[in-house]
Amino acid sequence: MKAVFPRAALRAVCLLLALLLAPGLLCGCGAGRSHLPPDTQSLPEAGAPQDTAGSGANERFAGFTRDLFVNSLQANGLTLNYTLVDPDAWDISRRIEQPLGFFSPESWLEDQRAIRDELDWLHGFDRNTLSPAQKLTWDVLEYYLLRQNEYAGMELHGDLLGPIYGAHTSLPIMLAEFRLGCKEDIELYLDLLEDFPRCFDEIALFEEYRAKAGYFMDDAQLDKLLQFCRQEADEAVGGLLRDSFAYRLAGLDWLEPADAAGYARRSERLIDEAVLEAYRRLADRLEPLRGTGPEEPGLCRLPRAKEYLELLLRDEVGVDLDADAALEIIDARLAELYALGEQLLQDDPTLWDRYLAWTGPDMDPEEILADLRQKCAEEFPLPRQAGHQVKEVSPALQEYLSPAFYLVPPIDSPEQNVIYINPAQLGAGASLYTILAHEGYPGHLCQSVIAAEAGLDPVRSLLGCRGYSEGWASYVEFRYAYLWALPQDEPLARFASVTDELGLMLTARIDLAVNASYANEDFVRRLLAEYGYDPDYAHEAIQLVAGDPGDYLCYALGELEFLRLRQKAESALGSAFDPIAFHTVLLEGGEMPFPLLEARLNAWLAAQQAGSGQ
């Protein structure tokens, strides 16, 4: 392999709602999550005697999960707007005291107590009396709450200002896509702008706690953050919020012009006096913390680092692996991909030059999505409702965001899908076709809408597993999209897929090396050179994975889990294996950690084998 880092290796296309909103029901600071503590007084009495016939238990459990769902949405205005088009149908008020959520260290103990209480309530239900769908909800809830409980004592390991998922770049994008369906939505949007100073003050306090413990970011990351807050936020954040709000107001035909003008004036004032002032204050509070973090980047420099990373493996990635087992799996895949690439090059030495020149089919985004939908229908279930919009990232934010990302639609309006494309990050050699397979069909869009159409308990929309979502999108991208993009040139399609997946796996390997062990720049240089990549990229690669530990493991290990499950199903069913049925089983249960997904697959395989007489 030639010494050049591949185009897909550094891409972190993300399911953007996994940023700060509500990747889970109770989001503790332990992994850089927002706090969404429910009102515990309103929860049903789960410890009451259960109806062994199941009927009464089913209603009580439905009430329990409904209250969890409602109380979580009532604690965060962004989560509410992105989850429901019509909160009134749930009797949820849009007037929220602290609409950007809770980030203060003082809420840690409250979070831990609430998590333990929720586990007690959940365990008060006899799982055996629940319906099959409720049993799955019970299992996912238990897994999630147990993992959240494990973050106790490791809250300071999380970083709310990471380079990929930091609040300073994520919140503007969320607000730019905030739905304005009625005047109450507009008022909530303005409340969110007004809440920036309080929210950023809590984030700054959290970072001050981290600095006192020696957990603060390294100086290189701090320099980029300060530059953004002091020099670039006016255009990148203020410009985006002004333009996006004006555009959305202009499209509201039900809003009187005088009211629209009044809202525009309030927005301008809040952007200047609240939002941009919050960025300046954040920079002023973080500047004195320079030099308090580790001299070298990487989670491994912190106490209990390996324990924390392995918790991320269980929680974020959703795999039951320790760091050593994860390392063994990724190393095995790296060796396999490298050997495949070398063999393909031996068979056709022109592949490398053709790979470097290839950019994918000459189609616009809408043509690509239509082509992908048609081709994936042969092996994947298709959602019944899948409207979508393709948008371009604001120029002011293009430097800070991924090449593309997908916004999850509201659960009561699954046809409202948005895919963002960031032309500044696509670069030479990037294939928009494979990126849109990851984000659209049969990737995130297909995955999200099919789960929504399956009628899952609404609380499941708050229980994300990034290893599942990003693993699914990576699985369909590397196994299918390249062959669809190059139907007349299978050798090049295979070589491009192998090379780009190798880059992803290598980045995940660096993630483990930097964050789970004391790998320095020399080690990373040798690792890059071993697989034929430019060793001079070592410093940049370390900065990439140190800022968001475990992020690339969601893509890499998630993909390998889906490949493993497919191999298991093909071995069990032989010629009776039906890819559409197999993919339907994986998708209709929604996002879940892989031990639960495998149990679901095992039950389906047993039923298939019993039905066929195997």
C-alpha positions as CSV (number, residue, x, y, z in Angstrom):
1,M,0.0,0.0,0.0
2,K,1.3,3.5,-0.8
3,A,2.0,6.0,1.9
4,V,-1.1,8.2,1.9
5,F,-3.9,8.3,4.4
6,P,-7.2,7.2,2.8
7,R,-10.1,9.4,2.2
8,A,-12.5,7.5,4.6
9,A,-10.0,7.1,7.4
10,L,-10.7,10.4,9.1
11,R,-14.4,10.7,8.4
12,A,-16.7,10.8,11.3
13,V,-20.2,11.1,9.8
14,C,-22.4,11.1,12.8
15,L,-25.9,10.6,13.9
16,L,-26.1,14.1,15.1
17,L,-28.7,13.6,17.8
18,A,-26.1,11.6,19.7
19,L,-24.3,14.8,20.4
20,L,-25.9,16.7,23.3
21,L,-29.6,16.1,23.1
22,A,-30.7,12.8,24.5
23,P,-28.7,9.7,23.5
24,G,-30.2,8.2,26.7
25,L,-32.9,8.6,29.2
26,L,-30.7,9.9,32.0
27,C,-27.6,11.5,30.6
28,G,-24.9,11.9,33.2
29,C,-21.8,14.0,32.8
30,G,-19.7,10.9,32.9
31,A,-19.5,10.6,29.1
32,G,-20.1,14.2,28.2
33,R,-23.9,13.9,28.2
34,S,-26.5,16.4,29.2
35,H,-28.6,15.8,32.3
36,L,-32.2,14.8,31.9
37,P,-33.3,13.8,35.4
38,P,-37.0,12.8,35.4
39,D,-39.5,14.0,38.0
40,T,-39.3,10.9,40.2
41,Q,-42.4,11.8,42.1
42,S,-44.6,11.3,39.0
43,L,-43.4,7.7,38.3
44,P,-45.8,4.8,38.9
45,E,-45.4,2.5,41.8
46,A,-43.4,-0.3,40.1
47,G,-43.0,-2.2,43.3
48,A,-46.7,-3.0,43.5
49,P,-47.8,-6.7,43.2
50,Q,-47.8,-7.8,39.6
51,D,-50.7,-9.3,37.7
52,T,-49.3,-12.7,36.8
53,A,-51.8,-12.9,33.9
54,G,-49.9,-10.0,32.4
55,S,-52.7,-7.6,31.6
56,G,-52.3,-5.3,34.5
57,A,-48.6,-5.4,34.3
58,N,-48.6,-4.4,30.7
59,E,-50.6,-1.2,31.4
60,R,-48.4,-0.3,34.4
61,F,-45.2,-0.8,32.4
62,A,-46.6,1.3,29.6
63,G,-47.4,4.0,32.1
64,F,-43.9,3.7,33.6
65,T,-42.1,4.1,30.2
66,R,-44.5,6.9,29.1
67,D,-43.7,8.9,32.2
68,L,-39.9,8.3,31.7
69,F,-40.3,9.6,28.1
70,V,-42.4,12.6,29.0
71,N,-40.3,13.7,32.0
72,S,-37.1,13.5,30.0
73,L,-38.5,15.7,27.2
74,Q,-39.8,18.2,29.7
75,A,-36.2,18.7,30.9
76,N,-34.6,19.7,27.5
77,G,-36.0,22.0,24.9
78,L,-33.8,20.7,22.1
79,T,-34.7,17.1,22.8
80,L,-38.3,18.0,22.9
81,N,-38.3,19.7,19.5
82,Y,-36.3,17.1,17.8
83,T,-38.3,14.2,19.2
84,L,-41.9,15.4,18.8
85,V,-43.6,17.6,16.2
86,D,-46.7,17.8,18.4
87,P,-45.8,17.9,22.1
88,D,-49.4,19.0,22.9
89,A,-50.6,15.5,22.0
90,W,-48.5,14.3,25.0
91,D,-49.5,17.2,27.3
92,I,-45.9,18.4,27.3
93,S,-45.3,22.1,27.9
94,R,-42.7,24.0,25.8
95,R,-42.0,26.3,28.7
96,I,-38.9,24.8,30.2
97,E,-37.0,26.5,33.0
98,Q,-33.5,25.5,31.8
99,P,-34.2,24.5,28.2
100,L,-30.6,23.6,27.2
101,G,-30.4,21.0,29.9
102,F,-28.2,20.5,33.0
103,F,-24.4,20.4,32.9
104,S,-23.4,21.5,36.4
105,P,-21.3,19.2,38.6
106,E,-23.8,19.8,41.4
107,S,-26.3,17.6,39.5
108,W,-24.0,14.5,39.6
109,L,-25.4,13.2,42.8
110,E,-29.0,13.8,41.7
111,D,-28.3,11.9,38.5
112,Q,-26.8,8.9,40.3
113,R,-29.7,8.8,42.7
114,A,-32.2,9.0,39.9
115,I,-30.5,6.2,37.9
116,R,-30.6,3.9,41.0
117,D,-34.2,4.7,41.6
118,E,-35.1,4.0,38.0
119,L,-33.3,0.7,38.2
120,D,-35.3,-0.2,41.3
121,W,-38.6,0.7,39.6
122,L,-37.7,-1.3,36.5
123,H,-36.7,-4.3,38.6
124,G,-40.1,-4.0,40.4
125,F,-41.8,-5.3,37.2
126,D,-41.9,-9.0,36.6
127,R,-40.4,-9.2,33.2
128,N,-42.1,-12.5,32.5
129,T,-45.5,-10.9,32.7
130,L,-44.8,-8.3,30.0
131,S,-45.6,-8.5,26.3
132,P,-42.7,-9.4,23.9
133,A,-42.3,-5.8,22.8
134,Q,-42.2,-4.7,26.4
135,K,-39.7,-7.3,27.3
136,L,-37.3,-5.9,24.7
137,T,-37.9,-2.3,26.1
138,W,-37.3,-3.7,29.6
139,D,-34.0,-5.3,28.4
140,V,-32.7,-2.2,26.6
141,L,-33.7,0.1,29.6
142,E,-31.9,-2.2,32.1
143,Y,-28.8,-2.4,29.9
144,Y,-28.7,1.4,29.5
145,L,-29.3,2.2,33.2
146,L,-26.8,-0.3,34.4
147,R,-24.2,1.3,32.1
148,Q,-25.1,4.8,33.3
149,N,-24.7,3.7,36.9
150,E,-21.2,2.6,36.2
151,Y,-20.1,6.2,35.3
152,A,-20.4,7.2,39.0
153,G,-17.0,8.4,40.1
154,M,-15.8,8.9,36.5
155,E,-17.8,12.0,35.6
156,L,-14.7,14.1,35.0
157,H,-13.4,11.9,32.2
158,G,-16.1,13.2,29.8
159,D,-15.4,16.3,27.7
160,L,-18.3,18.6,26.8
161,L,-16.1,20.6,24.4
162,G,-14.5,17.9,22.3
163,P,-13.4,18.7,18.7
164,I,-16.1,16.5,17.1
165,Y,-19.0,16.6,19.4
166,G,-18.4,19.8,21.4
167,A,-21.3,21.9,22.5
168,H,-19.7,25.0,20.9
169,T,-20.2,23.6,17.4
170,S,-23.1,21.2,17.9
171,L,-25.6,23.5,19.4
172,P,-25.6,26.0,16.5
173,I,-26.4,23.2,14.1
174,M,-29.2,21.9,16.3
175,L,-30.7,25.4,16.6
176,A,-30.4,26.0,12.8
177,E,-32.7,23.0,12.3
178,F,-35.0,23.7,15.1
179,R,-38.6,23.3,13.9
180,L,-40.9,26.3,14.0
181,G,-44.4,24.9,13.7
182,C,-46.3,27.3,15.9
183,K,-45.7,30.4,18.1
184,E,-44.9,28.2,21.1
185,D,-42.0,26.7,19.1
186,I,-40.7,30.1,18.3
187,E,-40.9,31.1,22.0
188,L,-39.0,27.9,23.0
189,Y,-36.3,28.7,20.4
190,L,-35.8,32.2,21.8
191,D,-35.7,30.7,25.3
192,L,-32.9,28.4,24.2
193,L,-30.9,31.4,22.9
194,E,-31.5,33.2,26.2
195,D,-30.2,30.1,28.1
196,F,-26.8,30.1,26.5
197,P,-25.0,32.1,29.2
198,R,-26.3,29.8,32.0
199,C,-25.5,26.7,30.0
200,F,-22.0,27.8,29.1
201,D,-21.3,28.9,32.6
202,E,-22.2,25.4,33.8
203,I,-19.9,23.9,31.1
204,A,-17.1,26.2,32.2
205,L,-17.6,25.2,35.8
206,F,-17.4,21.5,34.8
207,E,-14.2,22.2,32.9
208,E,-12.8,24.0,36.0
209,Y,-13.5,20.9,38.0
210,R,-11.7,18.8,35.4
211,A,-8.7,21.2,35.5
212,K,-8.4,21.0,39.3
213,A,-8.2,17.2,38.9
214,G,-5.7,17.4,36.0
215,Y,-8.3,16.2,33.5
216,F,-8.5,19.3,31.3
217,M,-7.9,19.3,27.6
218,D,-4.4,19.7,26.2
219,D,-3.2,23.1,25.1
220,A,-3.5,22.4,21.4
221,Q,-7.2,21.7,21.7
222,L,-7.6,24.7,24.0
223,D,-6.0,27.0,21.4
224,K,-8.5,25.9,18.7
225,L,-11.4,26.3,21.1
226,L,-10.4,29.8,22.2
227,Q,-9.9,30.9,18.6
228,F,-13.4,29.7,17.7
229,C,-15.0,31.4,20.7
230,R,-13.2,34.7,20.3
231,Q,-12.6,35.1,16.6
232,E,-14.9,32.9,14.7
233,A,-18.1,32.5,16.6
234,D,-19.5,35.8,15.4
235,E,-19.6,34.5,11.8
236,A,-19.8,30.8,12.4
237,V,-22.5,30.9,15.1
238,G,-24.0,34.3,14.9
239,G,-24.2,34.3,11.1
240,L,-25.7,30.8,11.0
241,L,-28.4,31.6,13.7
242,R,-29.3,34.9,12.0
243,D,-29.6,33.5,8.5
244,S,-31.4,30.2,9.5
245,F,-33.9,32.0,11.7
246,A,-34.7,34.6,9.1
247,Y,-35.1,31.9,6.4
248,R,-37.5,29.8,8.6
249,L,-39.5,32.9,9.6
250,A,-40.0,33.8,6.0
251,G,-41.5,30.4,5.3
252,L,-44.2,30.7,8.0
253,D,-47.3,31.8,6.1
254,W,-49.4,31.6,9.2
255,L,-47.3,34.2,11.0
256,E,-48.3,37.9,10.8
257,P,-45.5,40.1,9.3
258,A,-45.5,42.3,12.5
259,D,-45.1,39.3,14.7
260,A,-42.3,38.0,12.5
261,A,-40.5,41.3,12.7
262,G,-40.8,41.3,16.5
263,Y,-39.4,37.8,16.7
264,A,-36.5,38.7,14.4
265,R,-35.6,41.7,16.6
266,R,-35.7,39.5,19.7
267,S,-33.5,36.9,18.0
268,E,-30.9,39.6,17.0
269,R,-30.7,40.9,20.5
270,L,-30.4,37.5,22.1
271,I,-27.7,36.4,19.6
272,D,-25.6,39.5,20.5
273,E,-26.4,39.7,24.2
274,A,-26.7,36.1,25.2
275,V,-25.2,33.7,22.6
276,L,-22.1,35.4,21.5
277,E,-21.5,36.8,25.0
278,A,-21.7,33.3,26.3
279,Y,-18.9,32.3,23.9
280,R,-16.7,35.2,25.0
281,R,-17.3,34.4,28.7
282,L,-16.5,30.7,28.1
283,A,-13.2,31.6,26.5
284,D,-12.3,34.0,29.4
285,R,-13.0,31.2,32.0
286,L,-11.1,28.6,30.1
287,E,-8.0,30.6,29.3
288,P,-6.6,30.5,32.8
289,L,-6.8,26.6,32.8
290,R,-4.0,26.4,30.2
291,G,-1.4,23.8,31.2
292,T,-3.6,22.0,33.7
293,G,-4.2,19.0,31.5
294,P,-1.8,16.2,30.6
295,E,1.3,17.2,28.6
296,E,0.4,14.6,25.9
297,P,-3.1,14.1,24.6
298,G,-5.0,10.8,25.2
299,L,-7.4,9.4,27.7
300,C,-4.8,7.0,29.0
301,R,-3.0,9.8,30.9
302,L,-6.0,10.0,33.3
303,P,-6.7,7.8,36.3
304,R,-8.9,4.8,35.6
305,A,-8.5,5.5,31.9
306,K,-8.7,1.9,30.7
307,E,-11.7,1.3,32.9
308,Y,-13.5,4.3,31.5
309,L,-12.7,3.3,27.9
310,E,-14.0,-0.2,28.5
311,L,-17.2,1.4,29.9
312,L,-17.4,3.4,26.6
313,L,-17.1,0.0,24.8
314,R,-20.1,-1.4,26.7
315,D,-22.2,1.8,26.6
316,E,-21.4,3.8,23.5
317,V,-20.3,0.9,21.2
318,G,-22.6,-1.7,22.9
319,V,-20.2,-4.6,22.9
320,D,-19.2,-6.9,25.7
321,L,-15.5,-6.6,25.2
322,D,-12.5,-5.4,27.2
323,A,-9.8,-3.3,25.6
324,D,-7.6,-6.3,24.9
325,A,-10.3,-8.2,23.2
326,A,-11.3,-5.2,21.1
327,L,-7.6,-4.8,20.1
328,E,-7.4,-8.4,19.0
329,I,-10.5,-8.1,16.8
330,I,-9.4,-4.9,15.1
331,D,-5.8,-6.3,14.5
332,A,-7.3,-9.4,12.9
333,R,-9.5,-7.3,10.6
334,L,-6.5,-5.1,9.7
335,A,-4.4,-8.1,8.7
336,E,-7.3,-9.5,6.7
337,L,-7.9,-6.2,4.8
338,Y,-4.2,-5.6,4.2
339,A,-3.8,-9.0,2.7
340,L,-6.9,-8.5,0.5
341,G,-5.6,-5.2,-0.7
342,E,-2.2,-6.6,-1.5
343,Q,-3.7,-9.5,-3.4
344,L,-5.9,-7.2,-5.5
345,L,-2.9,-5.0,-6.3
346,Q,-1.0,-8.1,-7.4
347,D,-3.8,-9.1,-9.7
348,D,-4.1,-5.6,-11.1
349,P,-1.3,-3.1,-10.4
350,T,-3.3,-0.2,-12.0
351,L,-5.9,-0.3,-9.1
352,W,-4.0,2.2,-6.9
353,D,-3.9,5.0,-9.5
354,R,-7.5,4.4,-10.5
355,Y,-8.5,4.4,-6.9
356,L,-6.9,7.8,-6.3
357,A,-8.6,9.2,-9.3
358,W,-12.0,7.8,-8.5
359,T,-14.7,10.1,-7.1
360,G,-17.8,8.1,-7.6
361,P,-20.7,8.4,-10.1
362,D,-21.4,11.7,-11.7
363,M,-24.7,12.3,-10.0
364,D,-26.2,15.0,-7.8
365,P,-27.3,14.1,-4.3
366,E,-31.0,13.5,-5.2
367,E,-30.0,11.2,-8.1
368,I,-27.6,9.3,-5.9
369,L,-30.3,8.8,-3.2
370,A,-32.8,7.6,-5.9
371,D,-30.2,5.2,-7.3
372,L,-29.4,3.9,-3.8
373,R,-33.0,3.3,-2.9
374,Q,-33.6,1.3,-6.1
375,K,-30.5,-0.8,-5.6
376,C,-30.9,-1.5,-1.9
377,A,-34.4,-2.8,-2.4
378,E,-33.0,-6.1,-3.6
379,E,-31.5,-6.9,-0.1
380,F,-33.0,-4.4,2.4
381,P,-36.5,-3.5,3.6
382,L,-37.5,-0.1,2.5
383,P,-39.3,2.4,4.8
384,R,-42.9,3.3,3.8
385,Q,-42.4,7.0,4.5
386,A,-39.0,8.4,3.7
387,G,-39.2,12.0,2.6
388,H,-35.9,13.9,2.9
389,Q,-34.1,17.1,2.4
390,V,-30.4,17.4,1.4
391,K,-28.8,20.6,2.7
392,E,-25.3,22.1,2.7
393,V,-23.5,23.0,5.9
394,S,-23.2,26.8,6.4
395,P,-19.8,28.0,5.0
396,A,-19.0,29.4,8.4
397,L,-19.2,26.0,10.1
398,Q,-17.7,23.8,7.3
399,E,-14.3,23.7,8.9
400,Y,-15.6,22.3,12.1
401,L,-18.1,19.6,11.1
402,S,-17.9,16.2,9.4
403,P,-18.2,15.7,5.6
404,A,-21.9,14.6,6.1
405,F,-24.4,13.9,8.8
406,Y,-28.0,12.8,9.2
407,L,-30.6,14.3,11.5
408,V,-33.0,11.8,13.1
409,P,-36.6,12.7,12.3
410,P,-39.2,13.2,15.1
411,I,-40.9,10.0,16.2
412,D,-44.4,11.4,15.3
413,S,-43.2,12.5,11.8
414,P,-40.6,10.0,10.5
415,E,-40.8,11.4,7.0
416,Q,-38.9,14.5,8.0
417,N,-35.3,13.4,7.3
418,V,-32.5,15.9,6.7
419,I,-29.0,15.0,5.4
420,Y,-26.3,17.6,5.6
421,I,-23.4,17.7,3.2
422,N,-20.2,19.6,4.0
423,P,-18.4,20.3,0.7
424,A,-15.3,21.7,2.5
425,Q,-14.6,18.3,4.1
426,L,-15.2,16.1,1.2
427,G,-11.9,16.8,-0.4
428,A,-10.2,15.1,-3.3
429,G,-11.1,11.5,-3.8
430,A,-14.1,11.5,-1.5
431,S,-17.1,9.7,-2.9
432,L,-20.4,11.4,-2.3
433,Y,-22.1,8.2,-3.4
434,T,-20.7,6.0,-0.6
435,I,-21.2,8.9,1.9
436,L,-24.9,9.1,1.0
437,A,-25.2,5.3,1.3
438,H,-24.0,5.7,4.9
439,E,-26.3,8.6,5.7
440,G,-29.3,7.7,3.5
441,Y,-30.1,4.3,1.9
442,P,-29.7,1.8,3.3
443,G,-27.8,3.6,6.1
444,H,-29.0,6.0,8.8
445,L,-32.2,7.2,7.1
446,C,-33.3,3.6,6.3
447,Q,-32.4,2.4,9.8
448,S,-34.1,5.3,11.7
449,V,-37.4,5.3,9.7
450,I,-37.9,1.5,9.7
451,A,-37.4,1.5,13.5
452,A,-39.9,4.3,13.8
453,E,-42.4,2.5,11.6
454,A,-42.1,-0.6,13.7
455,G,-44.0,1.1,16.5
456,L,-41.4,0.9,19.3
457,D,-42.1,2.3,22.7
458,P,-41.4,6.0,22.5
459,V,-38.9,5.8,25.3
460,R,-36.7,3.8,23.0
461,S,-36.0,7.0,20.9
462,L,-34.0,8.2,23.9
463,L,-31.9,5.1,24.3
464,G,-29.3,5.3,21.6
465,C,-26.3,3.0,20.9
466,R,-23.8,4.6,18.6
467,G,-22.1,1.3,17.9
468,Y,-25.4,0.0,16.4
469,S,-26.2,3.1,14.4
470,E,-22.7,3.9,13.1
471,G,-21.9,0.2,12.8
472,W,-24.9,-0.4,10.6
473,A,-24.1,2.6,8.4
474,S,-20.5,1.4,8.0
475,Y,-21.6,-2.2,7.3
476,V,-23.8,-1.1,4.4
477,E,-21.3,1.4,3.2
478,F,-18.3,-1.0,2.9
479,R,-20.2,-4.2,2.0
480,Y,-22.6,-2.7,-0.6
481,A,-22.1,0.9,-1.6
482,Y,-18.8,0.6,-3.5
483,L,-20.1,-2.3,-5.6
484,W,-23.3,-0.3,-6.3
485,A,-21.2,2.7,-7.3
486,L,-18.9,0.7,-9.6
487,P,-21.1,-2.1,-11.0
488,Q,-18.9,-2.4,-14.2
489,D,-15.6,-2.5,-12.3
490,E,-15.8,-5.0,-9.4
491,P,-12.0,-5.1,-8.9
492,L,-11.8,-1.3,-8.3
493,A,-15.0,-1.4,-6.2
494,R,-13.5,-4.1,-3.9
495,F,-10.1,-2.3,-3.7
496,A,-11.7,1.0,-2.9
497,S,-13.8,-0.6,-0.2
498,V,-10.9,-2.6,1.3
499,T,-8.6,0.5,1.3
500,D,-11.2,2.8,2.9
501,E,-12.2,0.3,5.5
502,L,-8.6,-0.4,6.3
503,G,-8.2,3.3,7.0
504,L,-11.2,3.2,9.4
505,M,-9.9,0.2,11.2
506,L,-6.4,1.7,11.5
507,T,-7.9,4.9,13.0
508,A,-9.8,2.8,15.5
509,R,-6.6,0.9,16.3
510,I,-4.9,4.3,17.0
511,D,-7.9,5.2,19.2
512,L,-7.3,2.1,21.3
513,A,-3.5,2.7,21.4
514,V,-3.8,6.3,22.4
515,N,-6.7,6.1,24.9
516,A,-6.3,2.6,26.4
517,S,-2.5,2.3,26.5
518,Y,0.4,4.7,26.7
519,A,1.0,5.0,23.0
520,N,3.2,8.0,22.1
521,E,3.8,9.6,18.7
522,D,6.7,7.2,17.8
523,F,4.4,4.2,18.3
524,V,1.7,5.7,16.1
525,R,4.3,6.6,13.4
526,R,5.4,2.9,13.4
527,L,1.8,1.7,13.3
528,L,1.0,3.9,10.3
529,A,4.2,2.9,8.5
530,E,3.4,-0.8,9.1
531,Y,0.3,-0.5,7.1
532,G,1.8,1.6,4.4
533,Y,0.5,5.0,5.5
534,D,2.3,8.3,5.9
535,P,3.9,8.3,9.4
536,D,4.1,12.1,9.3
537,Y,0.3,12.0,10.0
538,A,0.9,10.6,13.5
539,H,0.5,13.9,15.4
540,E,-2.7,14.8,13.6
541,A,-4.1,11.3,14.1
542,I,-3.4,11.4,17.8
543,Q,-5.2,14.7,18.2
544,L,-8.1,13.3,16.3
545,V,-8.7,10.3,18.5
546,A,-7.7,11.9,21.8
547,G,-10.4,14.6,21.6
548,D,-13.3,12.0,21.4
549,P,-12.1,8.7,22.9
550,G,-13.9,5.7,21.5
551,D,-15.6,7.5,18.6
552,Y,-14.0,5.5,15.8
553,L,-14.6,2.3,17.8
554,C,-18.3,2.8,17.3
555,Y,-17.8,2.7,13.5
556,A,-15.2,-0.1,13.4
557,L,-16.4,-2.5,16.1
558,G,-20.0,-1.9,15.2
559,E,-19.4,-2.8,11.6
560,L,-17.6,-6.0,12.6
561,E,-20.4,-7.0,14.9
562,F,-22.9,-6.7,12.0
563,L,-20.6,-8.8,9.8
564,R,-20.3,-11.4,12.5
565,L,-24.1,-11.6,12.9
566,R,-24.5,-12.0,9.2
567,Q,-22.0,-14.8,9.1
568,K,-23.8,-16.5,11.9
569,A,-27.1,-16.2,10.1
570,E,-25.7,-17.5,6.8
571,S,-24.1,-20.4,8.5
572,A,-27.3,-21.3,10.4
573,L,-29.7,-21.0,7.4
574,G,-27.5,-21.9,4.5
575,S,-29.4,-21.6,1.2
576,A,-32.5,-20.5,3.1
577,F,-30.8,-17.3,4.1
578,D,-32.8,-14.3,3.0
579,P,-31.0,-10.9,3.3
580,I,-34.2,-8.9,3.4
581,A,-35.6,-10.9,6.2
582,F,-32.3,-10.9,8.0
583,H,-31.9,-7.1,7.7
584,T,-35.5,-6.6,8.8
585,V,-34.9,-8.5,12.0
586,L,-31.9,-6.3,12.8
587,L,-33.7,-3.0,12.0
588,E,-37.2,-3.4,13.3
589,G,-36.0,-3.8,16.9
590,G,-34.4,-0.4,16.9
591,E,-31.0,0.6,18.3
592,M,-29.8,-1.7,21.0
593,P,-26.5,-3.0,22.3
594,F,-25.1,-6.0,20.5
595,P,-25.7,-8.7,23.2
596,L,-29.4,-7.9,23.0
597,L,-29.4,-7.7,19.2
598,E,-27.7,-11.2,19.0
599,A,-30.3,-12.6,21.4
600,R,-33.0,-11.2,19.1
601,L,-31.3,-12.8,16.1
602,N,-30.9,-16.1,17.9
603,A,-34.6,-16.3,18.6
604,W,-35.4,-15.5,14.9
605,L,-32.9,-18.1,13.7
606,A,-34.4,-20.7,16.0
607,A,-37.9,-20.0,14.6
608,Q,-36.6,-20.1,11.0
609,Q,-34.9,-23.5,11.6
610,A,-38.0,-24.9,13.4
611,G,-40.2,-23.8,10.6
612,S,-38.0,-25.3,7.9
613,G,-37.6,-28.6,9.8
614,Q,-33.8,-28.1,10.2
